[in-house]
């Protein structure tokens, strides 16, 4: 599965291109010589398109006739408030259906959809919407022949990430000599550095035999408390993370999803190295939430 399939040169669309991962992916693909069009709601990343508007999506696809599409756009929050359900449906499910329906008529060579570890849980509207998006991608692959690949991301981190996310939040507080407050230190997570995420996206776009598959992108597994201990040592100013709430139970990934060793992707950045790079970037004063 790790072989690179033969593709014709063509335009690559990246939705959610103004976000943390989208910005990094556009940069990586352009560095590989690809013709990339960044898509966001505001147009700040290149082209404006409201993916919840089926007409606008059809016009976008008809205009660019992309060879590849990387769909990273969406509304992300782990809040469990049922009032978020409609907004999640619109931004994470309706948008996917609009995009896949248009692409299924365009001859697109590969569609890569960014998923989330939260798909394991039905505790939040976000988790439910992302799980449904996976089902839609599988449907369009089976029934319309659209070559989709679902990239199921575990907890990514690295330079440029929103300061409200776990690792940049801890780093910012520790560098300021303050104590970050975290609910649980016992939760086991599989972290993955942003450069390795970009490698995974590129492989998902070009790798042979991945059509219709869901692939896991994850690296080292450790507790949040262990990550906090590493960050405390790297920041080195005596500040400590403060923990509170009980452990959150975890579910095992479904067996049909391909783990990294099964699709031959490998993370290259160890946790110590990734955390040091992220802290160094934030020390330089660039770690401003956006």
N, C-alpha and C positions, 0 to 999 in steps of 0.2 A: 503493500500500500504506500510505501514511501517514495515510489518512483514518481517522477514529475511527468504529467501527461502533456501531450503536444497541444498547444493552444495557438490560435491565430492572434496576432497583435490586435488590440482593440481597446476601447475605452473601458475603464474601471470606475464604477460608481461606489462611493463610500458614503452611506447615510450616517447621520450623527457625527459628521466630520468635525464639528466644533467642540466635541467632548474630549475628555482625557485620552481615551483609547483611539477615538477617531482621528484626532490630530496626529498621534504617533503613527497610526497606520497609513495615513496619507503621506506622511514624510517617508516612511519605509518604502512604500510602493513606488513613489517618485524616485527614490534613490536607486531602485531596481530598473529604472528606465520606463516605467509604465505611464500611460496617459491616464491621469486620475482626475475625476470630477468630484469634489467634495460637496455633499448635500446637507443642508441643515434647514430648520424652520425659518431662521432669520436671514439666511443667505450669507452670514458672516464667513462661512468656510468656503464659499464659492458660489453655489447655486441655491436659491430659496425654493423649498417645496414643503407643503403641508401634507405629510404622508397619510393623514386621516381623510384627505380629499381624493377620492378615486379618480376624478377627472384630472387633477393636477399630477397625480402619479402616472397616469396613462400618457400625458403630454411629456413628462420627464423621460419615460422609457422610450417613447417614440422619437424624441429628439436625439437621444444619445445612443440608442440601440447597443447597450453595453455588452461586452464579452464576459465580464465578471461584475458581480455586485457583492459588496460586503455590507450587511445590514447591522449597524451598531446603534441605530437610533432607538429611543424608548424613554419611558418615564420610570425612574428608579427610586423606590423607597421601601424599606422593610416594615413600615407601619402597618398594623393589623386592622385599621379602621375600615369598616365596610363602606363608608362614604366615599372611599377612593375607588371603588369597584368600576364605576362607569368611566372614570378618567383612565384607569389602567386598561380597560377594554378598548377604548379609543386609541390610545397611544401604543399599546403593546400587542394588540390583537387585530383590531381593524386595520391598522397601518400595515401589518404583515400581510394580511389577506389582500389588501389593495396592491401591494408591491408584487407579491407572488402571482396574483392573477394577471397583472400586466406583463410580467416577465415571461410567464408561460406561453404568451403569444408572440414573443419577440425573438426567440431563438437564442436566448442567453446561454452561455456555455457553462456557467457555474454561479450559484448563489450561496454565499456563506453567511449564516445567521449567528450572531453572538447570543449565546444563552447564558444561564446563570445557575450556580449551585442552589439558588432558592427554588428552582423547579422541583426539588425534592419535597418541598413543603407546601401544604395548602393553607398555611396559617395566615398568609397575607394576600391581598389582592394582586400584588406584584408577582408572587410565586405562582398563583393560579394563572395569571395572564401569560407568563412566560412558558408554563407547561402547555397551555393551549396553542401558543405560537409554534411550539415544536410539533404538535399534532397537525397543524395546518401545513407546515413545511413537508412533513411526511406524506400528507394527502396529495399535495401538488406534485411531489416526486412520483408517487405511485400512479395517480390518475391522469396527470398531464405530462409526465415525462420530464419535469423540470429538475435539473441536476442540483439538488440542494445538499448542503453540508451544514450540520448544526454543531457549533463549537461551544461546548458547555464549560464556561469559565468558572474556576474556583476563585478564591480571593486574590485578585491582582493588586499590585502596588508598584510604586516607583515615582520618579520625578514627574511633576505635572498633575498629579492626582488631586482632586478636590480635597481641601483641607478639612472637610467634615468627615472624611472616611477614616477608618480605624487607625491605620499606620501613620498617615500624615498628621492626624489629630494628636496621637501620642507623641510624635516627634516634636511638633510645635510646642506643646505644653512642656515637655522635658527640656527643650532648648531654652525656654523662658524661665526655667527653674521652678515650674509649677507641677502639680500632681494631676495627671490625667485620671478621670474617673471612668472606670470600665465596669459594666455589669458583672461579667463572669470571666475569670482567668482560666477556667478549666475546660472551656470549649475547645475541641480539637478542630483545627482548620488545615486545609492544604493551600498554601500560598504560592503565588507565581509572579515573578518579576516581569515588568512591562516589556522588556526586550524579548523575553521568551514568549510572551503572548503574541508579539508581532511575528515571530518565527512561526508560531502555530497558525496564525491567520494565513500567512503566505502559503504554508504547506497545505492548509485546508482548501485554498483556492486553486492550487496547482497539482496536488497529489492525486495520483491515479487510484481508482477504486473506492473513493470515499463517498460517492454519490448516494444519497439516501441514508447516510450514517450520522450518528451522534457521537462526537469524540470528546473525551475529557481532556482538559488542559489544567494540569495541577502539578505541583512540585512537592517540596518537603511538607510533611504533616507534623504539626506541633501545636501545643496549646497556646492560647493568647498570652498566658502568663509567661511562657518561655520566650515568646517574641518580645514581651515587655522587658524581660530581664536582659535580653540582648541589647535592646534600645537604651536601657538605663546605662549599660556599660559603654556603649558607643558615645552617647551624649556626655557622659562622664562628669556631670556637675552635682551629683548627689541627689537629684530629684528622683522620686519614685512614683510608680503607677499605683493607684488605689483601686481595689476590687470590691465588689459587693454581692450581686444577686447570685442565685444558685445556677448550677450547670444546665445548659440547654441540651436536651437529648438530640442525638444525630441519627439520621437514617442512612442505611447503606445504599450506594448508587445502584440503580437497576442493572441487572446483568447484561442486558443487550447493548449498553453503552460502552463504547470502546475506551479502555483506559490507555494512558500514554504508551505503554509498552506494546499494545496491540496495534496501534497505528504508527508506531515507530517515530513519534515525536519525542524529543528529549529536552528538558530544561537545562540550560547551560549555566545559569546563575544561581549559586548557592544562597541560602538565606542570609548568612553573614555578609557576603559581598553585596547582595541587593540592598540590605538595610543600610550598610555603610554608604553606598552610592546615594540612596535617598536622603539620608541625614546630611551628607555633604552638599547636596543640591539645595536643601532647605537652609543650611547654614549660610549659603551665599545670598540669602534674602529673596529667593525666587519662589519659595513655597507659599504663595498667597492663594487662598481659596478663590475659585472662580466658578 
